């Protein structure tokens, strides 16, 4: 248990440093923090999930491969975000304000993407194949382009603040 606890501390420390360094690199290169999060940090933190899903798919465990990728994102949203916020609030006594005026739009895009993923899996007969991989990659690029354009152009009609 002590080793597990210490490993969690190391993961927290390295996660903090990763975000800090990505922010610095983004500032130096003129890339907004949100775009760094959507691309570099998201890809970097998802590589272990992708590798484990590939291993499970090669072992013929398609259900486990898909549920691992979906489950990790649900865990990140429902545990990975609120637990640090609660710890911060308990320690400093301050609440955390989400600064993005496009949060509602981004959540709507996310929900649409989840729907599109389920529909695309259904259209492929609930079989993981090359075409489904192409569809998933295309959906990711649609999400990435739309999210980056919203953050880059900052359209006034989409603001919810």
Secondary structure, DSSP 8 states (H G I E B T S, - for coil): -HHHHHHHHHHHHHHHHHHHHHHHHHHHHT--HHHHIIIIIHHHHHHHHHHHHHHHHHTT-HHHHHHHHHHHHHHIIIIITHHHHHHHHHHH--------TTHHHHHHHHHHHHHHHHHHHHHTTT---HHHHHHHHHHHHHHHHHHHHHHHH--GGG---
